[in-house]
Amino acid sequence: MSWQAYVDSSLVGSGNIDQAAIFDKDGTSAWATSPGFKVSPEEMKVIIDSFSASDNIKDIQTNGFHVGGEKFFTLRADDSRVYGKLGKTGIVIVRTKMALLLAHYPETIQPGAATNTVEALAEYLKGVGY
């Protein structure tokens, strides 16, 4: 399956995600994206840095983070995932061995449903070496 197919079918196609992207684990190369879903290099740096040091995790928990120019309040941050919320919408970010999944869910979707969708794809990718 192509990376774009993972975005289109596994994430957006689930009905739980309205926009998504898959990057390399360092966030420097977009492998697949939904049309119009953009993450600036500066936004990506904050996300990537949060995975590498406990101080950065605390920073993202205190200050939140931006995706697509919108500021999200951090609900969870650890060494492989960041969950954020903006009003009734949110972002689920999961890092695997080789990939970084970013997925936005709309206000009509429960956060748990969106999280399960992204985490399931991340577990699959880990299982096949990504």
N, C-alpha and C positions, 0 to 999 in steps of 0.2 A: 504494500500500500504506500502511496506517496505521502509526503508530509502534508501536502495540501488536502489530501483525502482525510487525514486524521482531523484536521481543522474542520473541514466541511461536513464530514459524516459523524465522527466520534464526538466532537465537541458541539458545534453549532447544530448539527443534525439531530442531536439528542433532544432538542427543544428546551434544554436547561441553560444554554449558553447562547448569547446573541452575537458576540464577537470574540475572536480568539486569535492567538498567534503561537507559533512554536519557533523558538530561537535555539542556537547552540547554547551550551551550559554557561558560557561566559557572556551571553547577551549581545555579542558583537555581530552576529549574522542571523537574519530572519530566514528561516527555512520555509515557512508558510504563514500567511496571514489572511484574515477576513478583509474584504474590501473596506477601506477607510479606517481600519484599526491601526493606530500608529503609537509607537512608544519612542520618545526621543532618546538620544544617547545619554543625556543627563538624567532622565527618569530611570533608564535602565541601570545606570551606574549606582544609584541609590539602592535599587533592588538587589543587584549583584553584591554590593558591599555589605548588605545586611546579612548575607549568608556566610560571610567570612570571619566575622569577629563578634564577640558578645557585646562589645560596646556599640557596634553598628546596629545590632538587633535592638538594643535599648533605644538608640536614636530613632529608628523607624517606628518603634512603638510609641515614643513620645511625640514625634513630629508628623507621623503619617508619611505618605508617599504619593507621587503623582503618576498617572497613566493617562496618556492622551490629553494632557493639559488639565485634568481634573484631579483634585486632591481627595485621597481616600484616607479614612481613619483606620488604623491598623487594629484588627481584631486578634490576629495571631501572627507571630513571627518566630521561626526557629531556623535551624541550619539547612532546611530543604523546602520550606514553604512560607508563604506570606498570604494572609487573607485580609482583605480590606473592604470597607463599606463606605458608601456615599449615599445618604438618604436610604432609599429602599433598594438601591442597586449595589453591586459589589464586584470585586475582583478576586479570583483565586489564582495564585501563582505557585507552581510546584516545580522544583528542580530535580531532575534525575541525574544519572551518571553522566549523560552526554547532552541532555536537552533541558530547555526551560519552557514550561507551558504557562501561558497567560490567558485567562479566560474571564470575560465580563458577563455578568448575568443581569437581566432586567428586573424591574420591580415586581413583575408578576411571578417570579420564580423564588421559591424558598431557598435560602442560602445553603442548607444542607443538601438539597438536590443538586445544586451547581457544584458544590464541593465533591460530592460522591462521583459525579461525572468526570471531573478533572482528575481526581485521585485514582479512579479506575484506569484511565488511560495512562497515567504516570506509572502505576503498578505494572501494567502490561508492558510498557516500554522498558522498565527496569528488568522485567522477566526475559526480554529478548536482547538484553545487553546494552540498551540505551538508557 
